[in-house]
Amino acid sequence: MLTKTAGWPDLQLLEAAPILVWRAGADAKCDWFNPAWLAYRGRTLEQESGDGWAEGVHPDDFDRCLRIYLGAFARQQRFEMEYRILRGDGEYGWIVDYGMPISADNGAFLGYMGYCFDVTTRRRSEESLRRRESELRAIYDASNVAIFHIDRHGMISQENRHAAEMFGFLPGQLSGADYFQFLQPEDRASARANLDRAFNDPADMQVERLYQRQDGGQFWGRLSIERARDDAGNVSGIVAVVVDITDRRMAELELERVCRTLQTSNAELEQFAYVASHDLREPLRMVSSYISLLERRYAQMFDQDGKDFLGFIRDGAQRMDRMVLDLLAFSRIDRRGAPIVPMSAADAMAAALDNLKIAIDESGAQVQVDLPALPAVMGDIHQIISLFQNVIGNALKYHQPGKQPHIRVDCRNEAPLWHFTVADDGIGIAPEFHDRIFQLFQRLHTREAYEGTGIGLAMCKKIVERHQGAIWVDSAPDQGTTFHFTLREADEAETEVAAPCSG
């Protein structure tokens, strides 16, 4: 039975202690361990005595522990160390070991008493946290966007590798820099106001601005922020994320320049087309007038060839006049179009069919369309009438010889668009010409076979595109043709529906 020895703590009391306790003499050799220690280690007192306990210290911790342990004995000072030691279950556990030097009443050094606590759970949590921090730092540094922390005064306290590179620094050198020095002078006041607002206003913030690198170079960046908060929930700093958008901004600026140039060019072309087509009609009218005058005064002097020649001239002048009128109408689609508003497709279709009544009657065509089922769409009603009239008129013109044309108009909803189809059983169009037919003055047949200027479908395409839709064709020779086009649904916010003018 253990008894109390002068100078030493009462070992009998420590027998029942729930913590791990050991004792070593002045020679640094352990001569006692309490039951809690032996149970933890899964060994006997004889196995642990002397240096036996050290056999369980993890190899990676052994040299460090031995240095601390022997150093403390040499100086007779308290020590504290954490190390891994093999447990009875075969796994290594972390313990924190507090060594206390013991002296006799006369001051003679007797040895050490040690008190140990298992800290495996804490160490594993710390290691997991360190790994997580290491992983986050790796992600932080590997990010292809600049990330840095800003305090209330605009000083940068931390940055990732990409932020340093973006502003022209080596990794770690950006910390301590003033964020505002990287801004254009004219932007600094607004940036300071934005920073103040970021600390006091919870609203999201995104800003695009021109930044200045340390070497004087510039780049466009898009700044967004997140707020860092302390334990009380107060904003303690700003995490800024900057994405380099230089390429995009340069492309946008170039696109804006091209668009301005194109708008100017289009306006000039439209004006030219209008003026040219308007002015061309005057000499054509003069040609037609003089041909009529020649026929009235000198017809008896012309032989048949001469009369034929005059007829060719008259027909040519009339065809030219129709082409000029069509070109004039084409140029006016964008320049003189009415506003695009909610309108009735049924009203536009009815007006188009009324305009085509003579052609429908002469050809004996059957046009199937459920007028009440046609929807309200966004459109310039006069141009939509022209669109329907041209597409249905095209079906009437190119019908199979000797066969009554059959034309069917359908419509289905494909929100936010209405998809219209106009299908016929006519002569059809070869696939290689499907795109060509929508170009100006493109004809697939001679004038002797089919009248026309070759502008009608080009006008349809321009009208549909003005209405932010699309037009295309499905067809094959001798298998009929189906024209497809889309128009936007009517805006419910606007209740007034346009109607065609009478007369």
Buried (B, 14 or more C-beta within 10 A) or exposed (E): EEEEEEBBBEBEEBEEEEBBBBBBBBEBEBBBBBBBBBEBBEBEBEBBBBEBBBEBBBEEBBEEBBEBBEEBBEEEEEBEBBBBBBBEEEEBBBBBBBBBBBEEEEEEBBBBBBBBBBBBEEBEEEEEEEEEEEEEEEEBBEBEBBBBBBBEEBBBEBBBBBBBBBBBBEBEEBBEBEBBEBBEEEBBEEBBEBBEEBBEEEEEBEBEBBBBBBEEEEBBBBBBBBBBEEEEEEBBBBBBBBBBBEEEBEEEEEEEEEEEEEEEEEEEEBEEBBEEBEEBBEEBEEBBEEBEEBBEEEEEEBEEEEEEEBEEBBEEBBBBBBBBBBBBBBBBBBEEBEEBBBBBBBBBBBBBBEBBEEBBEEBEBEBEBEEEEBBBBBBBBBBBBBBBBBBBBBBBBBBBEEEEBBBBBBBEEEEEBBBBBBBBBBBBBEEEEBEEBBEBEBBBEEEEEEEBBBBBBBBBBBBBEBBEBBBBBBBEEEEBBBBBBBBBBBBEEEEEBBEBEEE
